[in-house]
Amino acid sequence: MKPLPEKFVRALKVPVFVGCLAPAFVLTWKGFHDGLGANPIDVITRSTGKWTLTFLLITLSVTPVRKLSGLTWLIKFRRMLGLYAFFYGSLHLMTYIWLDKFFDVHEMLHDIAKRKFITAGVTAWTLMLPLALTSTTGWIRRMGGKRWQKLHRLIYFSATAGVVHFIWLVKADLRLPFTYGSILAVLLTYRAIVWLMARARTRRAIAGQAVRA
């Protein structure tokens, strides 16, 4: 498939950037127009949490969609999408720290120790932090491509912790958390199959070289 011109890809980043900000704009607009209902903290918490998971899954979808469709230009958007996952995850965390707990460190530590869904959520955000900090081209150069790629596999564990956080939080109606979990399972299964196929090809190549030797 013929790649898109670089100018078109750069131009496309603007509406994608604005579109990714849309959920935050909607929440802000509702906040200023009394549209968050009787429990605005709960609405903000749940909305930012769902968008965090959504952007994590979209980010993880870029590679398989790119490889299966031949749309190589999609890779240009992966970093932006991953940073938006971190952005909404940070808003989700700050809603808890600021609006819910009012920076009460003792109470937050108690929650982390006693409420397992909060432990999973904090774990998910913590795993995203080094990915956001090392997302620049400069960090790729400093770390080297292979080490950078290994570090950024933490996104698999972050997304998994995020889904577990959602499941443990909801408890009752698990349809939406299981939907996220099913999508994540498909994306991780795809990567596992690709990895196994690559290993099999490597082994065959090594065996062929041994035979020729």
N, C-alpha and C positions, 0 to 999 in steps of 0.2 A: 504494500500500500504506500502511495506517495506521501511523504511527510508534509505536514502543514508548514507554510512559510513562517520563519521566526517572528516576523513583524505581526502576523496574525495571532500567534501564540501569545506574544506580549500584550497585544490589545485585548485578548480574551481574558487575561488575568484580572483586568479591572472589574468586569461584571462578576467574575467568580469571587473576587475579594469582597465586593459589596454584598453578593448573595450570601456569603459565609457570615457576614456581620448582621444579616437580616434578623435572626432570632434575638440577638442582643438589642437591636433597635426596637423590635416588637415588645420585648419585656420592659424596656425603658419607657416607651410610649404608654404602655398599660399602667406603669407605675405612676406616671404623671397625670393619668386620666382615671384613676380609681378603678382600673380594670383587672386588678390582681385578686379580687375576691376577698373573702373574710380572713383568709390566712395567706397573706402575700409572701411570707418567708417560705412556706411550703411550696407555693407555686414557683417561686424563683429557684428553689433548691431542686425540685423535680425537673423543671425545664432545662436548667443548665446541666444537670446530670445526664438527661437523655441526649442532649446535643453533644456532650462530651463523648458518649458512647457512639453516637451516630458518626461523628467525624473520625473517631478511631477506626471504625469499620470501613468508612469511605477511604481513608488513607491506606488501610490494608488491602482494599479492593483494587487500588491503582495498578499494582504489579500484575495480578492475574488478568485483569481486563486488558491491560496493555499488551501482554503476551498473546492472549487468545484472540484479540481483535486486530492486532497490528497497529493500533493507534499509539505509536511510540511517543507522541508529543504529550501524552498524559503524565509522563514522568515529571514534566515541568511544574505540575501542580501538587505533587506529593508533599513537598516540604511545606507549602502554604497550608494544605489541609491538615497536616500533622500539627503545625503550630496553632491552628484554630482548635484542634482537640485539646491542646494544652491550655489555650485561652479560656475555653468554656469550662475545663476542669478546674482552672484557677478561680474562676467566678463561682463555681460550685463550692469549692473549698472555702473561699472567702465569705460566702453567704453563711456557711456553718460557723466559721470563726468569729465573724463580725456581727451579723444580724441575729444569729441564734444564740451564740455563747458569749458575746460581748467581750471577746479576748480573755475569757476566764481560763487560764492555762490549766489550773488544777482540775476543773470540770472536764476540759477537753481530754486530758490525760486519762481521767477516770473513764470517759466514754470509749477511748481507744482500747483500754484494757478490758472493759466489761461488755462492750457492744461490738460483736464481731463484724457487723456490716460496716461500721465506721472504720474498723481496722483494715478491712479489705479496700475501702475507698481511699484511705490515706496511703495505703500501699500502691494503689493504682496511680495516684498523682505523683508520689515519690519516684516511681519508675519512669514517669514521663519527664521529670525535671532534667535529668542528664541528657535526654534526647533533645529537648528544647534548647538547652545551653550549647549543645554541640551541633546545631543544625546548619551552621554557616559553612560556606566553602572553605574558609580559613581553617576551621576545625578539621575538616576532611583532609586537608593538606597536612596539618600537624600530626594527626593520628595515623594517617595512611588509610587507604581505602578499605583494606581487609579488617583492620581493627575497628574502624568506624562502623562498618557493616555489622560486625559482631555486637558492638555496643547497642546499635539501633534495633537489634532483635529483641531488646527489652520491651518493645511495643507489643509483642505477643503476650508477654506476662502482664503488662499493664492492662491490655484489653480484657484478658481473662479475669484479672482481679476486679475490673470494673463491672463485668457481667455478674460475677459472684456477689459483689456489693449490691447490685440491683436486685438480684434474687433474694438475698437475705433481708434486704430492706422491705420489699413488697410483701412477702410471706403468703398473701392470700391469692389474688389474681395474678398468676405467673405467666400469662400469655405473652405480654410484651417482653419481660425479661428473657423468656425462653426463645422468643423470636430473635432477639439480639444474640443469644447464646448459639442458636442454630446457624445464624449467618457467620458468626465467628468460627464455629466448628467447620463449616464448609471452607472458609478461607485458610484455616490452619491445615486442614486435610489436603487442600491443593498444594500447599507449600511442602508438606511431608512427602507427597507423591513425587513432586518435582525433585526434591532432595534425594529420595531413594532411587529415582531413575538416573540422576546424575552420578550417584555412587556406583550404580550397576554399570554405566558406561565407562567409568574410570577403571573399574575392576576388569572389564572386558579388554580395555586398551592395554592395561598392564599385563594381562594374561597373553594377549597377542604379541606384545613385545618380547615376553619371556619365551614364547614358542619360536619366534623368529631368531632370537639369540641362540 
